[in-house]
């Protein structure tokens, strides 16, 4: 039996063995991944109406891949007040946003209570908004800085109104790679522990993987398999009762940072990575082709290679655009819908937990 069939049969092989999936031609991988996504969602492509807010770019850590944090590559530090954040949330909600996505640098200036006060203020101003906030890297930083314990940080977040967690900070789980690209940041074991505890609280989160820098194919497969392992207690059938909502392969943006990577992976390499994710991650419901890193055109093509989600309208995107992505001003819903329809799919507006709100077929 070949490796692809073993993957489709949910067999447990090593990352080295599964890395041979990349040796298949793109059409074979795409066909297998597309068949699996069609079993789950037919021709549906999901998106949501959301707003990204990044309270500060002043960071205590120095990740070599990052173009967002204030540094000699980006000498424009800023900090937002709670009132400014709440005003942006209200404005976006009035324009139709149903989710606010708040992630930030690891600020040496904000207090522990500042974050909780900010979450409470957002929920008080707009109780209906879904508050997705705090990467596991931020949770780990607050734990280390304030000696709270990550469990306490997560419980305080939930009590202050955080509804779900984004998947940032995962980068690549291989620790040797992490030493080069994000030394000092949350390690892979702690990242997984933080999300696992959040899931045990009955909460949902996402998982990301940053690829296209110094990692190799086996590192990517290892990353996916670790996610599959901690997701084993949460099935697609029981979505919204804890576990990962979606896996998001984030394409590394190569401008304005310290890694000095000149070339992106080829389009085929990117699409193979997304297809392999759909094949291997059989217990994570959704595979997101995040248009802010891939570009809208490749994200649409990725829907033929196992992805079923585009993310959302975003409105203002600061992290990927700082690295060269063409995503600064987001995308309006009309363009998102027309792009999906023109590609032969059914656009579905969803909420943050993938409950379908309306179809634009």
Residue pairs with C-beta under 8 A, 6 or more apart in sequence:
1 9
3 13
3 17
3 18
3 20
3 21
4 21
4 24
4 28
4 29
4 32
4 279
6 13
7 13
7 18
7 21
7 279
7 280
8 32
8 36
8 279
10 282
15 218
15 219
15 221
15 222
15 225
16 218
16 221
18 221
18 225
18 276
18 280
19 217
19 218
19 220
19 221
21 29
21 221
21 272
21 276
21 279
21 280
22 217
22 269
22 272
22 276
24 272
26 268
26 271
26 272
26 275
29 271
29 272
29 275
29 276
29 279
29 305
30 271
30 275
30 304
30 305
30 306
32 275
32 279
33 274
33 275
33 276
33 278
33 279
33 305
33 306
34 275
34 304
34 305
34 306
36 278
36 279
36 282
36 306
37 278
37 287
37 303
37 306
37 307
37 308
40 236
40 285
40 308
41 308
42 346
43 344
43 345
43 346
44 308
44 345
44 346
44 348
44 359
45 303
45 308
45 309
45 310
45 340
45 343
45 345
45 346
45 347
45 348
46 286
46 308
46 309
46 310
46 348
46 349
46 350
46 354
46 356
47 309
47 310
47 311
47 312
47 313
47 333
47 336
47 337
47 340
47 347
47 348
47 349
47 350
48 98
48 99
48 311
48 312
48 313
48 349
48 350
48 351
48 352
49 96
49 97
49 98
49 99
49 312
49 313
49 333
49 349
50 97
50 98
50 99
50 100
50 101
50 132
50 311
50 312
50 313
50 314
50 315
50 352
51 88
51 89
51 92
51 97
51 99
51 100
51 101
51 313
51 314
51 315
51 316
52 101
52 102
52 103
52 314
52 315
52 316
52 317
52 318
52 319
52 330
53 80
53 85
53 88
53 89
53 100
53 101
53 102
53 316
54 68
54 102
54 103
54 104
54 105
54 318
54 319
55 79
55 80
55 85
55 102
55 104
55 107
55 110
55 118
56 77
56 78
56 79
56 80
56 104
56 105
56 107
56 109
56 110
57 68
57 69
57 70
57 74
57 76
57 77
57 78
57 105
57 318
58 69
58 70
58 77
58 78
58 79
58 105
58 107
58 108
58 109
59 66
59 69
59 70
59 105
59 106
59 107
60 105
60 106
60 107
60 108
60 141
60 145
61 69
61 106
61 141
61 182
61 184
61 185
62 69
62 71
62 184
63 69
63 171
63 181
63 182
63 185
64 180
64 181
64 182
64 257
64 258
64 259
65 171
65 181
65 182
65 210
65 213
65 252
65 257
65 258
65 259
66 182
66 257
66 323
67 73
67 74
67 253
67 255
67 256
67 257
67 322
67 323
67 324
68 74
68 105
68 318
68 319
68 322
68 323
69 105
70 76
70 77
70 78
70 105
73 256
73 257
73 258
74 256
74 322
79 107
79 109
79 110
82 114
82 117
82 118
82 121
85 102
85 118
85 121
85 122
86 121
86 122
86 125
89 100
89 122
89 125
89 126
89 129
90 125
90 126
92 100
92 315
93 100
93 126
93 128
93 129
95 315
96 333
97 129
97 313
97 315
98 128
98 129
98 130
98 351
98 352
98 357
99 129
99 130
99 131
99 132
99 312
99 351
99 352
100 122
100 129
100 130
100 131
100 132
100 133
101 132
101 133
101 166
102 118
102 122
102 131
102 132
102 133
102 134
103 133
103 134
103 135
103 138
103 166
103 168
103 319
104 138
106 137
106 138
106 141
112 142
112 145
112 146
112 148
115 134
115 142
115 157
115 160
116 156
116 157
116 160
119 131
119 133
119 157
119 160
119 161
119 162
120 160
120 161
122 129
122 131
122 161
123 129
123 131
123 160
123 161
130 163
130 164
130 351
130 352
130 353
131 161
131 162
131 163
131 164
132 162
132 163
132 164
132 165
132 166
132 352
133 157
133 162
133 165
133 166
134 157
134 162
134 165
134 166
135 165
135 166
135 167
135 168
135 169
136 165
136 168
136 169
136 170
136 186
136 190
136 191
136 194
136 195
137 168
137 169
137 185
137 186
137 191
138 169
139 150
139 153
139 154
139 157
139 186
139 194
140 150
140 169
140 185
140 186
140 190
140 191
140 194
141 186
142 148
142 153
143 149
143 150
143 152
143 153
148 156
150 190
150 193
150 194
150 197
151 197
154 194
154 197
154 198
154 201
155 201
158 201
158 203
163 203
163 352
164 203
164 204
164 205
164 206
164 245
164 352
164 353
165 195
165 198
165 203
165 204
165 205
165 206
166 205
166 206
166 208
167 205
167 206
167 207
167 208
167 244
167 246
167 247
167 248
168 208
169 185
169 186
169 191
169 208
170 188
170 191
170 207
170 208
170 209
170 210
170 223
171 177
171 178
171 181
171 182
171 185
171 208
171 209
171 210
172 178
172 181
172 209
172 210
172 211
172 215
172 219
172 220
172 223
173 188
173 191
173 192
173 219
173 222
173 223
173 226
174 188
174 215
174 219
174 222
174 223
175 187
175 188
177 214
177 215
177 219
178 185
178 187
178 188
180 214
181 210
181 213
181 214
181 259
186 194
188 226
192 226
192 230
195 205
195 207
195 230
195 244
196 230
198 205
199 205
199 230
199 233
199 234
199 242
199 243
199 244
200 242
201 242
202 241
202 242
203 242
204 239
204 240
204 242
204 243
204 244
204 245
204 353
205 243
205 244
205 245
206 244
206 245
206 246
206 247
206 248
206 288
207 227
207 244
207 246
207 247
207 248
207 284
208 247
208 248
208 249
208 250
209 220
209 223
209 224
209 247
209 248
209 249
209 250
210 250
210 252
211 220
211 249
211 250
211 251
211 252
211 265
211 273
212 251
212 252
212 254
212 261
212 264
212 265
212 269
212 270
213 252
213 254
213 259
213 261
214 259
214 261
220 273
220 276
221 276
221 280
224 247
224 276
224 277
224 280
224 281
225 280
227 244
227 247
227 281
227 284
228 280
228 281
228 282
228 283
228 284
231 243
231 244
231 281
231 283
231 284
232 283
233 243
234 241
234 242
234 243
234 244
234 283
235 283
236 283
236 284
236 285
239 245
239 285
239 353
239 354
240 353
240 354
240 355
243 284
244 284
244 285
245 284
245 285
245 286
245 352
245 353
245 354
246 284
246 285
246 286
246 287
246 288
246 309
246 354
247 277
247 281
247 284
247 286
247 287
247 288
248 288
248 290
248 311
249 270
249 273
249 274
249 277
249 287
249 289
249 290
250 290
250 293
250 320
251 264
251 265
251 270
251 290
251 293
251 294
252 259
252 261
252 264
252 293
252 323
253 293
253 320
253 322
253 323
253 324
253 325
254 261
254 262
254 263
254 264
254 323
254 324
255 323
255 324
256 322
256 323
256 324
257 323
264 270
265 273
267 298
267 301
270 294
270 298
270 302
271 298
271 301
271 302
271 305
272 305
274 287
274 289
274 302
274 305
274 306
274 307
275 305
275 306
277 287
277 306
278 287
278 305
278 306
278 307
279 306
281 287
285 354
286 308
286 309
286 354
287 306
287 307
287 308
287 309
288 307
288 309
288 310
288 311
289 298
289 299
289 300
289 302
289 303
289 307
289 309
289 310
290 299
290 310
290 311
291 299
291 310
291 311
291 327
291 331
292 311
292 314
292 317
292 320
292 321
292 325
292 327
293 320
293 325
293 327
294 302
295 325
295 326
296 331
296 335
296 339
299 307
299 310
300 310
300 339
300 340
300 343
301 343
303 310
303 340
303 343
303 345
309 350
310 336
310 340
312 336
313 330
313 331
313 332
313 333
313 336
314 327
314 330
314 331
315 329
315 330
316 328
316 329
316 330
317 325
317 327
317 328
317 329
317 330
318 328
320 327
321 327
321 328
333 349
336 347
337 347
337 360
340 346
340 347
340 360
341 347
341 360
341 361
346 359
346 360
346 361
347 359
347 360
347 361
348 356
348 357
348 358
348 359
348 360
349 356
349 357
349 358
349 359
349 360
350 356
350 357
351 357
